[in-house]
Amino acid sequence: MSLVETIGILIQLILAYEMGVYSTFALTLIAALFLYGSNLFFAAVFLKNVTTDSAFKYWTLSYKVTYSITVFLGSVVNFKVYRVIYGRFFNLDHFNAAFDEP
């Protein structure tokens, strides 16, 4: 659902601007700025706190591509994407990160 949220905000920005509904455009722009600010803040917290976990560091060595894509999508699309690396998505090892202190 978090991907739909980002797409919805972007579509609403475009349509509100094209239709000339500037109050909706302004409020949606504020929402988009808040979302991307939250994404960047959470990425900074994630990189500072989570990446210091020794079990997680070992997992990132095994799954570098999954880790890189997750950090990129979490920063650009939506911070909720980080849940995919520890949510056992389709019961795959790529999405089952280990933590010493979850």
C-alpha positions as CSV (number, residue, x, y, z in Angstrom):
1,M,0.0,0.0,0.0
2,S,2.9,2.4,0.6
3,L,3.8,2.4,-3.1
4,V,0.2,3.4,-3.9
5,E,0.5,6.3,-1.4
6,T,3.5,7.8,-3.2
7,I,2.0,7.3,-6.6
8,G,-1.3,8.8,-5.5
9,I,0.4,11.9,-4.1
10,L,2.3,12.5,-7.3
11,I,-0.8,12.0,-9.5
12,Q,-2.8,14.3,-7.3
13,L,-0.1,17.0,-7.6
14,I,-0.1,16.8,-11.4
15,L,-3.9,16.7,-11.8
16,A,-4.4,19.5,-9.2
17,Y,-1.9,21.7,-11.1
18,E,-3.4,20.9,-14.5
19,M,-7.0,21.6,-13.3
20,G,-6.0,24.8,-11.6
21,V,-7.0,23.8,-8.1
22,Y,-4.1,25.5,-6.4
23,S,-5.3,25.0,-2.9
24,T,-5.3,21.3,-3.4
25,F,-2.0,21.5,-5.2
26,A,-0.5,23.4,-2.3
27,L,-1.7,21.0,0.4
28,T,-0.6,18.0,-1.7
29,L,2.8,19.6,-2.2
30,I,3.1,20.0,1.6
31,A,2.1,16.3,2.0
32,A,4.7,15.3,-0.6
33,L,7.4,17.3,1.1
34,F,6.5,15.8,4.4
35,L,6.6,12.3,2.9
36,Y,10.0,12.8,1.3
37,G,11.3,14.5,4.5
38,S,10.2,11.5,6.5
39,N,11.8,9.2,3.9
40,L,15.2,10.9,4.3
41,F,14.9,11.1,8.0
42,F,14.1,7.4,8.4
43,A,17.0,6.6,6.0
44,A,19.4,8.5,8.2
45,V,18.1,6.8,11.3
46,F,18.2,3.4,9.6
47,L,21.8,3.9,8.4
48,K,22.9,5.2,11.8
49,N,21.2,2.7,14.1
50,V,20.3,-0.5,12.3
51,T,23.5,-0.9,10.3
52,T,25.6,-1.0,13.5
53,D,23.9,-4.4,14.4
54,S,26.6,-7.1,13.9
55,A,24.1,-9.8,12.7
56,F,22.6,-7.3,10.2
57,K,26.0,-6.4,8.9
58,Y,26.6,-10.1,8.2
59,W,23.3,-10.3,6.4
60,T,24.1,-7.3,4.3
61,L,27.4,-9.0,3.2
62,S,25.3,-11.9,1.9
63,Y,22.6,-9.9,0.2
64,K,24.2,-6.7,-1.0
65,V,21.8,-6.1,-3.9
66,T,18.7,-6.6,-1.7
67,Y,20.1,-4.2,0.9
68,S,21.0,-1.5,-1.7
69,I,17.7,-1.7,-3.5
70,T,15.8,-1.5,-0.2
71,V,17.7,1.5,1.0
72,F,17.3,3.3,-2.3
73,L,13.5,2.6,-2.5
74,G,13.1,3.4,1.1
75,S,14.7,6.8,0.5
76,V,13.0,7.6,-2.8
77,V,9.6,5.9,-2.7
78,N,8.5,5.4,0.8
79,F,10.1,4.6,4.1
80,K,7.8,1.7,4.7
81,V,9.7,-0.3,2.2
82,Y,12.3,-1.1,4.9
83,R,9.9,-3.6,6.3
84,V,10.5,-5.9,3.3
85,I,13.9,-6.9,4.6
86,Y,12.7,-8.4,7.8
87,G,9.2,-9.4,6.9
88,R,10.0,-12.7,5.3
89,F,8.4,-11.7,2.1
90,F,7.4,-14.9,0.3
91,N,9.5,-16.8,2.9
92,L,12.7,-15.9,1.0
93,D,16.1,-15.6,2.7
94,H,16.7,-12.3,0.9
95,F,13.9,-10.8,2.9
96,N,14.8,-12.3,6.3
97,A,17.4,-10.1,7.8
98,A,19.0,-11.2,11.0
99,F,19.3,-8.8,14.0
100,D,21.0,-9.1,17.4
101,E,18.6,-6.6,18.8
102,P,15.5,-6.3,16.8
